[in-house]
Amino acid sequence: MRRALAFFIIILGLGATLRAQSDTASRRQALLARAKALELSTPYVPPPGDPLEHHTAGYAKIMCSAVFITGLDPDFAAENIGYFTSPYAERAKVAKPVIDRAHKAVHIMLPNGVTRTAKYFGDQGCVTLPVGKDSVNFTPTKVMSQLPDPSTEPWPMGDVLPRDPLPKEIDTANVKHAIDAAFEPDSGMTAAFVVTWRGRLIGERYGEAITMHTPLESWSMGKSVTATLMGILIKQGVYDLWQPAPVPEWQGRDDPRAKIRIADLLHMSSGLRIRAPQDPDYDPSGPYPDHLYLYTGAVNSFHYAATRPLQWPPGAVGRYRNTDVVLINYLVRLAVEKRGQEYFSFPQRTLFDKIGIRTMVMETDPYGNFLTQGYELASARDWARLGNLYLQDGLWNGKRILPEGYVHFVSTVAPAWVADKRPIYGAFFWLNTDSRIFPVPGDAYFMWGAGGQYTIIIPSHDLVVVRLGHYRGEAVGTASLARALTLLVQAVPRRR
């Protein structure tokens, strides 16, 4: 019974929190009634294939990344990592994963004899292969960082920390208590915890076998990476927030999707019709959700997302759905390749090298499309670096990485979510509006990934807090994080 309850909580993921925001039956009914009134008469076609095969594809990918990128023990990973696309209950229905270290692949056989495989392809990470295939439809590419050895560079561009004491205005005892709180109890399974104040690293701690350089599952924190890449292209003049998104599949005559703006996609307000576990009216007994299929389908994810019909007018209804992130990634690839540049190296060249990130692995579908709606891994220190780029209003060492006003845009509630009376989402960032989610000031906003992955930016206290953990400990670990945050905002002065 306990395992069944845990499965129920986990598979709904962030959806449970979204529904909790509609804290009364009347509010929920009003939310659903508004959506129903705006709904268009377009058909829903569920993803093809067998749900257990999709879950098993997700299981193989999770195991592949855990073993060949993070370096975890396979038995530990099978018990504790990544339930989102591969719930624990579904894992029990298939054979034990076969770890092929010689070929850096993971194979899992289903009861019907079908085997799902994920294979490690270097800097493109682990990729779920279509059934019967042993390779991918792209040429794996080595992504070269231009950064020097981090052990020779001072933080934040490297890992060398200052030796002088912390500023006197910091309550160092409270910082220590906060870090301890983040790791208590053990069942929270916190793997990494990093705290910076005004850009300086003031505290960190790691779990067993985890170091400052270990890439860990990060899930939907990757959506904020996607927002950052789009911000860079906007600064370069390639795109404008308010222009219609130039998705090739929407350029036919009188296609209503051609009115979807780039801002609508970033706001999770495109109106595209899919099923997602975070939908307020989600029914777990229904068809396999497209939201997950975009991870596990082993298809061209960009084309699949682009061919979904409209459910609502663009910008009218806010729903947390992976189509919108996938399509922003589509636009990124179109822009990069249109100017003859190498797609896989674009994030490293234009973002990561600029702010000291070395461990980020951005995984793809079999067609080489980034799946950073959740398939990416990075160390806690590297997430802290990205958080500080936002804390510093898109500036890094005096140079502007993101366009002026972009940080304000991503950290301001999306209009469609205001209309739904759920002011908790910006543009691929979550908002702590009215301190609804965490016990910190309402100006806080954050990257949030399933399983308890967080990068929290608290401008009023100049704090960036990163918490990464193993998926099984999500509920306990998030409660531990809340206690740690309470101590941290008491440990540093409020910005004047």
N, C-alpha and C positions, 0 to 999 in steps of 0.2 A: 504493500500500500504506500509506503514511504517513497519507494522508487517511482511508482506511478505518479504520485503527487509532484515529485521533483521533475519528472518528464513534462508534466503539464505546464509547470512554471517556466521551464527552460524553453520549450518549443514556442511558447508565446513571446518569449524574449522581451524586447522593449515594448511590445504591444500591451503587456500587462500594465506598464507604467502609463502608457498613453490612455488606456481606458480608465486608469485610476484618476486621471485628471478630470474626467467626466464623473464626478464623485456622487452624483445622484441619478436616479433612474430618469428623472425629468430632463436633466441636462443631456443625458445620453440620447434620449428619445428626440430631443430637439436637434441634436447633432445629426442623427440619422434622417430625420424628417427634412432638414435643410438639404442634405445630400440627395435625397430621393426627389425632391422638388426640382433640382437642377439636372438630374440625370438624363442623359441622352439615350435614344433607343438604338444602341449599337449592340451587336452580339458579343458574348464572351465565349472564347474558344480556349479550353484548358490546355496546358502543355501536354505534348504527346509523351508516351512511354509509361513505364511502370513506376509507381512511387518508391517501392523498395529499391529498385535499381538506381533511382536518383539519390536516395539516401545513402546507398552504398558507394556511389561515385563520390559523394561528399565525404564519406568516411575515409575512402582511399586517399583523397587529397589532403585531408586533415592529418592523417597519419604520415603521409609523405613529407609534408612541411614540418611536422613535429620532429621527425627523425633526421631528415637530411638538411634542414635549415636551423631549427632551434637546437637540435642535438639531444632530444629527450629519449628516455628509455621507451621502447614501443609499448610495453605493458602499461606503464604509467600513462602514456598518451591515450591509449585505448580506453582507460577508465576515466580520465579527467579532462580531456582537451576537446574543445570545439563541438559542443552538442548542437549548435544552431542548424547546420545543414545535415547533421547526422545524429539525431537524438539517440540517447543511450538505449532506449527500448528497441529501436530499429537495429542497432548494432548486435543485439542479442539474437537476431533472426538470421544472421549470416555467419560464414566461416571466420575463423580468426585471421586477421591480416597476415599475409606472407610478405616479409620484408626482404626484398631482393637488393642486397647491398652492392653486389657486383654491377648491376645496371641502374642502381639508384631509383628503384621503382617499388610500388606497393600494389599487391594484387589481392582482391577479396572476392571469393566466390559466393554466389547466391544459391539458395536451394534448387533453383531451376537450372543450374549449371552455368549460367552467365557469370563471367568474371569482369569486374570493374577495376580499372587500373589508373593509377596516377603516377607520373614519372617526373623526376627532377631534371630540369633543363637549365641549370646554372643560374644566371642572373635573372631569368624569367621565372624562377622558382619552380614549384610543383604544378603540373597541369593535368587535369582530368582528361583522359583520352576517350574518344568515342569507342563503343563496343567493337572489338575486332581489330582496332588500330594499335600500332606500337610506336607511333610517332605523331608529330603535330604538323599543321599546315602552315608553318612559318619556319624561317631559319633562325635558330637561337643565336643571340648576339651577346657578346661580352660587353658589359657596361663598365667603363673605366672612370674612376674618380680621379680628379686632378688634385685632390687634397693630400697634404703630407701626412706622415705617420702621426696619429693623434697623440701619442705619448710625448711628442716634441712640441706640441702646440698648446697654448693656454686655453682654458674654457672661455667662451663656448665653441670656438672653432676646433679645439682639441680637448684633451682630457686632463690637462695639467691644471690643478686647482690652486688658488692662492694660499700661501702659508700664513698670512696674517689673520688675526682673530676676526670673528664676525663682528659687524657693527654693534655698538653698545645698545642700540634701540631694539635689537632682536632678543627676545627671551629664549635663549638657547636651551634651557631646560624644557620649556614647552615644546620646542621643535623636536627634541628627543622623545618626549612623551607622545607626540603626534605620530612620529615614525613607528614607535613601539605599538601604538594603538592600531596602526594600519596592518600590522602583522598578527594581531590577536583577535580571535583564537586561531590556532593552526588550521582549523577547518575552513577558514576563509581563503586559504591557499593563495595569499598574496605572493606574487613572484618578484615584483620590483616596485619600488616607491622612490620617487625623486621630487625634491622641492627646490624651486628657485625663488629668489626674492630680488627684484630689480635686476634680473638677469644672472645674478650670482647663485651658484649651486650651494645651498645651505644645509642640505641633508639628503641622504640616500641610504637605501638598504636593499638587499637582494635575497631571494630565497635560495634554497639548496640547489646547487649546480647552475645557478644563474649569475651572470656577471654584467658589468656595465655595457658589454658589447653584445649580449645575447639578443638576437631577434626573436620576439615573442608574438604569438597570435594577437592581433589587434582589432580584427573585425571592422566594424563600421567607423572606426576612427579614420579609416582610409577615405571616407567620403570627404573629410576635411582636407585631405591631401588633394583630392580631385578639385575641390573648390579653389585651392591655392594655385594649382596649375592653370585653371581657367582665369584666375585673377592675373597671373603673369601674362597670359595672352591678351587680356583686356588692356593691360598696361602697355603692351607692345603695339596696340592699335589693331590687332587682328579681329577682335570681336568687340561688341558693345553689349552691356547688360540687357538693354531694353530692345534689342533687335530680335526679330523672329529667328528662331534657331534654324540654321541652314542644313537641316538633316536631309540627305539626298532622297530618302524614301517619301518625303513629304512635299516634294516639288511638283507633283502632278497637278492637273487642272482642278481647281476648287477643292483641294484637300484641306479640310478644316484644321488639321494638325499644323499646317503652315503658320497658324497664328500663335503657336506656342513660342513664347520668348525664352531667351537664355535665362533670364531672371526667374521665370516660372519653373524651369527645371531645377535651378538652384534652390528655390523655395519649396521643393517637393509639392508643387501645385500644377503639374502639367495637365492633369485630368485624364491621363492615359488609363485604360481599363486593364487591370491585372488583379490578381488576388495576393494579399500579403498578410502574414500573421499579425501585423500591427494594426490592421483595419479594425475600427470599432465594432463592426458587425461580422468579424471573421468567424467562420465555422470550421473547426479542425476536421470535421467529418467530410468536408467537401473535397473537390479536386486538389491535386498537388499544386501548391501556390507558385505562380510565376516568379514571385519575389525570390524564392529559393532556386527555381529552375535556372535563373540567370547565373547561379554559381555552378550547378550540378549537371546541366543539360549537355555539356560538351558540344555546344553549337556555337555559331557566330552570334555572340550575345548582343553585339551592336545591331545587327539586322533584326534579331528577334524583338528587341525593345522597340525598335523603330517601326515595326509593323503591327504594334498593338493599336486598336482603335481608341477613340476618345470615349470616356465615360461621362465626363463633365466638361463644360467650357474651360479653356485654359485660364489658369489663375483664379478659379472660383472656389475650389475645394482643396484643402490641404490633407495629403495622405502620405505616410512614410512608405515609399515604394522604390525599389531598386531601379526601375526603369529610368528614373530621372537622373540618377548618378551615372548609369551606364551610358546614357545619351550625352551627358557632358563629356565623358571620356571619349565618346565617338567624335565629338567636335574637336577635342584636343588632337586626336590622331589625324583627322582631316586637315587641320591647320598645319601641323608639323610636317606632314608628308607633302602637302601642297607646295611648300617652299623648299622641298628637296632635302629635308633634314631627317636624321635617323630617329625614329619614334622611341625605341626602347631607352635611348640615352637622354631623351629630352628632360625628364624629371631631374636626373643627376646633374645635367649640364646647367639647367636654368634655375634650379631650386636647391637641391641638396648640397652641391659644391659651394653654394653661396652662403650657407648657414651651418656648415660643419657636419651634415648628416652623412654617415658612411654605411649604416647597417640596413637601410630600408630595402626590402625585397618586394617588388610589385609583381604579383602573379597574373597570369593571363588565361584566356580561354584557348582552345586548340588553334584558333586563328590569330593568336598573338595580340588580342585586344586586352588591355589592362582591365582587371576585375577589382579595382580598388573601391568598389562598394563594400568590400570586406575581406578580400584575399590579398593581404599584405602583412608583412611582419617587420618589426623594427624594435630597437632597444628603447628602454625608458628614457635614457639620456637624449636619444634622437627625437623622441616625441616632445621632450622638454624644449629642445631647440625650436621645433616648429611652433610650440605654444608661445615661446618668447618672441617669435616673429610677429605674432598677432598682438601680444602684449605691447610691443613697440610700434604698433600702428603700421605694420608692414615695412618698417625700416630695419636695416641690419648694418651695424657699424657705419651709420650715417648715410647709407645708400638705400634708395627706395626699391624694394622688391615687388610690392603690391601697389596698385594705383591708389591715389588719395581717395579716401572715402570707402574703400573696399572693406576694411575691417568693420567699420560702422554698418555697412550693408549686411555682412554675414551675421553680425551680432544683434540685429534688429529683427523683431518678430515679423514673420511673413504675413502679408495682408490676408491671405486665405485662411491662415491659422487663427488670426484675430477674428475673422468672421465666424469661424467655428467655435469661438470662445475657448481656444486652447493655445494661449500665447506662450508656447514653449519651444517653438522652432524658428530658426532664422534661415540661413542659407548653408546647408550642410553642416551646421553647428546647432547644438541644443542651447536653450536659454534657461537661466535660473530665475526667470521673471517672478518677482514677488517672493523670492526664496522658496519656490514651490518644490524644488527637487532636492537641493542640498542646503544645509544650515550655514550658508554663507550669504553675503550681500547679493541683492537682485541684479547687480551689474555683471555677475559672473556668467560666462558662457563656456561651452565645452564640447570637445570631441568625445564621442561615446560609442563604444563597441560592445556587442553582446558578450556575455561572460564576465563582465565587470572590468572593462578596459576604459580608462578615462584619462583625458588631458584637460585639466580645468584651469581656465584663465580667470583670475580675479583682479581686474584692474584697480579697484578701490584699495587693494592691499598689495599691489605689485607682485602678486604671487602667480606662479604656474606650478601646478601639482599634477604629477603623473602617477597613476596606479594601474599596474598590469597584473593580471592574475590568471590562474588556471580555471577553466570554465566551471568545473564542478563546484567551486567555492563561491560562485557569483553572489548569492543572496547574503551570505555571512560576510563576505569580503566587502560588499558595498556598504553594509552597515558599519563595518570597521572603518571604511573610508570616511563616512559621515562623522564619526567620532574624531578621526584625525583632523578633518577640516575644521571642526569646532575649535580645536586646540591651536591650529595654525593661524587662524585669523586673530586669535588672542596673542599670538607670539610675535607678530610684526605690527608696526604702526600703520594706521590708515593713511592713505595718500591725502595730502592737503590740497 
